[in-house]
Amino acid sequence: MASAQYGSGYGSNYADAYRDQNGPAEYAAHWGYQDGLNEGTRDRATGHSFRPTHDHDYKHAPEYGHPEMNRDEYRNIYRDAYIRGYEKGYRRY
């Protein structure tokens, strides 16, 4: 959930530039991976079990800047990347 701040406020210029430069699929994958990495790291640090599909972001696949693609396609790309990021973050220690 930490990257939700990039959809508005001080981080929006970065989010807009990232989306415009790389396209919607890469954009969904980037944010999915980052959110998963953050949550996996947090779960490991706080003693939670390995649970990549329990986080709100995984379940709802937030859109950062509303990329121009089908919502289901976006959600699938985001979730695949989220799990990869979560695995990396959880096993970081």
N, C-alpha and C positions, 0 to 999 in steps of 0.2 A: 504494500500500500504506500510505501514511502515515495514512490515516483509519481503519485497522483498530483503532487505539487507542480510537476512540470507541465501539466495541461493548462495551467493558468498562472498568472503572477510572474515572478521574476524569471522563471525557467521557460516561459512560453516561446521566446525567440529561439532558443535551442531546439525545442520540440518542433517548431514550425520548420526550421532549417533542416533538421534531420528528416522529417517527413518529405519535404520537397526534394531533397537530394537523393534519397534512396527508394522511394516508392512505398506504397502501403504495406506490402508483404514484409519487407525488411523492417519497416516501422513497427509493425505488430510483433515481429520476432525480437526486435531490440528491447521493447518495453516488457514483453513477456519474460525474457531472459533476466533483465535487470530486476524486475519485481520478484521473480523466483529466487534469484541470488540473494537478495536482501532478506526475504522471508526464510529461506533455508539457513542462512547465517544466524538469523535471530532465533529460530527454533532450536538450533544446536546450542547456541549460547545460553538459552534459558532452560535447557534440559527437556525440551519436548521430543517426543518420538518423531521418527521420519514420517512425515504426513504431507506430501506435496499437494494433494488435492483437497485439503481441508481449508485452505485460506480463502478469504472473500475474493481476492483478486483472481485466483484461479477459477472460482465458480462463476464470476461475473465478467471476467475479461474486460476491464475498463478500457475505453477508447481514449487515447491521448490525442486530441486534435481532430477526431473523427475522420480517419482515413477514408478515401473513396474506394471502398470495396464492400462486398456482401458481408453482412454481420456474422453469419455462420462461418464463412471462410476466415475472417479476421479472428474470431474466437478460437478456431482450431489452430491457427498459426501461433497465436498468443499462448495458448495452453501448452502446445508442444515445446515452445521455447521456455515457458515458465518452469516446466518440469526439469529441463536440462539445467537451467539456472539454479533451481532449488537443490538439485543433486550436487552441483558444484559448491554451492554455499554451505550445505549441510556437512559436506565432507571436507571442508576447508581446514578444520582443526587437526 
